[in-house]
Amino acid sequence: MTIVVGFSPEKGGRATLELAVLLARSGRVEPLVVTTVTPQHWTTPSMAKVDAEFQAWATGQGDVALQQAQEFLAGKAPELDVSYRQVAGRSVPAALATACADAGGSLLVLGSSRDSRPGQVVLGSTSEPLLHSSEVPVAIAPRGYRAQCTAISRLTCSYSGAEESGDLLVAVAEMSRRVGGTLRVVTFGVRGRTMYPPEVGLHAEDMVLDRWKTQVGTQQRTALDRLSELGLLPDSATATIVTGSDWADSMAELEWQRGEILVVGSSPLGPLARVFVGSRATKIIRYSPVPVVVVPAAVASKVAEEVETESAAEVKD
Amino acid sequence: MSAAASGSAGLGTQLFRRKPVNHMRAGVEHGAELKRTIGTFQLTMFGVGATVGTGIFFVLSEAVPKSGPSVVISFLIAGVAAGLAAICYAELASAIPVSGSTYSYAYAALGEVVAMGVAACLLLEYGVSTAAVAVGWSQYLNKLSDNLFGFQLPSALSHAPWDDDPGVLNLPAVILVVLCALLLIRGASESAAVNTVMVVIKLSVLAMFIVIAFTAFDTDNLADFAPFGVSGIGAAAGTIFFSFIGLDAVSTAGEEVKDPQRTMPRAIIFALLTVVTIYVLVALTAVAAQPWQEFEGQEAGLAQILENIVGSSWPGTVVAAGAVISIFSVTLVTMYGQTRILFAMGRDGMLPQRFAQVNPRSQTPVFNTIVVAIVVSILAAFVPLDKLADLVSIGTLVAFIVVSIGVIILRRTMPDLPRGFKVPGYPVTPILSVIACLYVLSGLSWITYAWFLVWLLIVLAFYFLWGRRHSELNPGALVVDPDDPNPAGDR
């Protein structure tokens, strides 16, 4: 399982590498491929050879970037198996996606946009398109992220109660078994806004929220039972429902650990095989204080299928 | 639930079993940010916002043919009845602070079968009024597009089949209902600020109407003041009552109101005075501006009257634009109310559980909203406005009577229940309220009564055959304990 890192030194490069190291070190050590994208030169040669000069300059910039990454990783994680690649492309997201496929990567690590405040996950011009097109899970580091520990301590799975999030949970539980760390299942609820004029009272939405909580509680229990049938339920697993008057409020209800990762699923409304982040997941990502991994619905259901066949085979044996 | 088990409790006990009040308080903790913050002004705005717009834009063409210019008196009578009922409503709402409107109050105070009867009335008050309001909206939309672009939908697509001017279906009304349903599924809501803006739009438009219509004030039009006598006034009051629904919105906000004993009656009275003043002025200037015989069948009435007075289309355009914007919000609010009442019923087991199911993606009751949208669309598409308006009135009036009686019953059965607000002048006020509502009811036609009875029987039959056996109050039913702090449980 290779981890591909999209690296750009001036765009939160260090935070990206920190997250990549944390992910690579957790569980079995995984190889890293640090990739930087440089602008593609003009293919028609010009008389004055400016295009060649530009390409030389761009390649030089890419080398400098990779050099920086190499220095950092040599100091931070000398034990890791890291390779460095420079790819040329007109669009950074497209070039990264191709590079990831070429390297046989199973996870793409990116940084947050420079527009974000420190500690915040904000999607930028590279991560945003990738979150709507990547075929592998995408991990995004908050701005200025520092791992502060050597392995993933806990995986939090954002479980919505919708059908596809059951598969996501299986995939996350499987990942938690592989990389270590405890498992936490969280469902985020937001109270509907009060309608004015309040013809049925100002508490109508509390009634809906209350009912939703009961409903999701049952769904969480069913989902955890499924995990335990598959032999994937760690003893330390916890399940919570957090609610608030808006997304920020609801996210703020949770305690986070060092080395914690939040996993969200992509919406099934987009193309099946790809990540397509829905409106709820976008908000969860925005308010997350820890790195986020977005898993495409197809990847999650494939993992769930594999785990189920495996467990069925074990039962037969 | 087996029939034997439900039968063992005794039918009488079963029909009149009441939902424990503390049981119904479950899940109110999230309203904490709203606690006791609402003052008289904001509360008055709720009342005015919820009331103006439900009927005044189109009720004149239904009511004036029944009473002539004395429609002004009908407005006063309907207003007094609505105001008295709203005061009774406020006491019940403060004693039983739960969502789900009168249905929940009746369930806690009067028992299951009464709650079901009230639910039948509320389905008329909210569901049918959504349809009626959507039909009215369609008239103004047609007027607006005609004035602005010279384009009008053909009669076949803008009128119900049994209308005076028969068509095939009322397409704009259906589109409006579908749009509102989509907004509700997405979880959209109208904020307090938007409500205030809507109130301002409605009041400005009506003020403009009053001013312009006043310039054409002709006492000759009032000469034949009550062509149908007292009975005509009563009949019109029944139809007009429709335009006062929503005044109870004030009462349902009781929990958050600062000093409710003082604020509540003030807000109800201020809202009522504002609404009645506007309605009476609109009605008076309208009947003085054109002979009462001309009202019948007039579509987008207020806009049409202004155009006839001024002889140019601009005032009609302004009124139509204001109506199109503000009636949209009225439709959204009443439709929302309908879905949440059905939600409460589904939660209590009076309707299939699916009505109380929340979609995990949107976190809104999607199934419920779709059902409401389909039923309301069918009503709006095929039933003409006058039939709808009378049904709304009868449903609302019966619900108001139950509320007024409920106040008296609850004072006797649970005298110690804490009440944030008590009806002043008890027991005279609730009794007067019942009498006023009965008087307004008496003006409605026998056809309306017949439809209402049929509907009530359908709902009660459903209760006897289904709801009675599925109620959450049945022994062994899945009752969620409201005192359990974390029903999901940590694992």
Interface residues (C-beta under 8 A of the other chain):
Chain A: S160 G161 A162 S165 G189 V190 R191 G192 R193 T194 M195 Y196 P197 P198 E199 V200 G201 L202 H203 A204 E205 D206 M207 V208 L209 D210 R211 W212 K213 T214 Q215 V216 G217 Q219 Q220 R221 L224 A237 T238 A239 T240 I241 T243 S245 G278 R280
Chain B: A26 G27 V28 E29 H30 G31 E33 L34 M45 F46 G47 G49 A50 A93 P97 V98 S99 G100 S101 Y126 G187 S189 E190 S191 A192 V194 N195 G246 D248 A249 T252 A253 E255 E256 V333 T334 Y336 G337 R340 I341 F343 A344 R347 A356 Q357 V358 P360 R361 Q363 T364 P365 V480 N486 P487 A488 G489 D490 R491
